[in-house]
């Protein structure tokens, strides 16, 4: 039994090396470029954006108030802007 576990552990590095590094599509490469810009701050604004104490208080109060509403167990499919399947002309 222990030999089976040891064999599985020995094969783990081979499984990890099967994933090729780097982006898998041009879209993913572009997304990674934008994320890199955000991480290192090269595209950051030189103008700092500050909030007033009143704005911070309002934002905190909105966040606290959002916890007053219960999360429904499921959503009704009729409530919303979905289409009814028919065409109205």
C-alpha positions in Angstrom: 0.0 0.0 0.0 2.8 2.4 0.9 4.5 1.6 -2.4 1.4 2.7 -4.3 1.4 6.1 -2.5 5.1 6.5 -3.1 4.7 5.8 -6.8 1.9 8.4 -7.0 4.1 11.0 -5.3 6.9 10.2 -7.6 4.7 10.9 -10.6 3.4 14.3 -9.4 6.3 16.4 -10.9 5.6 14.8 -14.3 1.9 15.8 -14.1 2.8 19.4 -13.2 5.3 19.7 -16.1 2.6 18.8 -18.6 1.1 22.3 -18.4 2.8 24.6 -20.8 3.7 28.0 -19.3 2.5 31.3 -20.9 -0.8 32.4 -22.4 -2.9 30.0 -24.3 -4.5 32.6 -26.6 -3.9 36.1 -27.8 -6.8 37.3 -25.6 -5.2 35.8 -22.5 -1.9 37.4 -23.4 -3.6 40.8 -23.7 -5.4 40.2 -20.3 -2.0 39.3 -18.7 -0.5 42.5 -20.2 -3.2 44.7 -18.6 -2.8 42.9 -15.3 0.9 43.5 -15.4 0.3 47.2 -16.0 -2.0 47.3 -12.9 0.5 45.4 -10.7 3.5 47.5 -11.4 1.7 50.8 -11.7 3.1 51.8 -15.0 -0.3 53.0 -16.2 -1.3 54.6 -12.9 -2.6 58.2 -12.9 -0.2 60.8 -11.5 -3.2 62.5 -9.9 -4.1 60.9 -6.6 -7.8 60.3 -6.1 -8.9 61.0 -2.5 -12.2 60.6 -0.8 -13.7 62.8 1.8 -14.6 61.5 5.2 -18.3 61.9 4.3 -17.8 59.9 1.1 -16.1 57.1 3.0 -18.9 57.1 5.6 -21.5 56.8 2.9 -19.7 54.0 1.2 -19.3 52.1 4.5 -23.0 52.7 5.3 -24.1 51.3 1.8 -21.9 48.2 2.4 -23.4 47.7 5.9 -27.0 48.2 4.6 -26.4 45.6 1.9 -26.2 43.0 4.7 -29.8 43.8 5.8 -31.3 42.0 2.8 -31.5 38.2 3.0 -30.0 36.2 0.2 -32.9 34.2 -1.4 -32.5 30.5 -1.7 -33.3 30.7 -5.4 -34.3 33.4 -7.9 -37.7 33.3 -9.7 -37.2 33.0 -13.5 -40.2 35.3 -14.1 -38.7 38.2 -12.2 -36.2 39.9 -14.5 -35.8 41.2 -18.0 -35.6 37.9 -19.8 -37.4 37.3 -23.1 -40.6 35.3 -23.3 -39.4 33.5 -26.4 -41.9 35.1 -28.8 -41.3 38.0 -31.1 -43.2 41.2 -30.6 -43.5 43.3 -33.7 
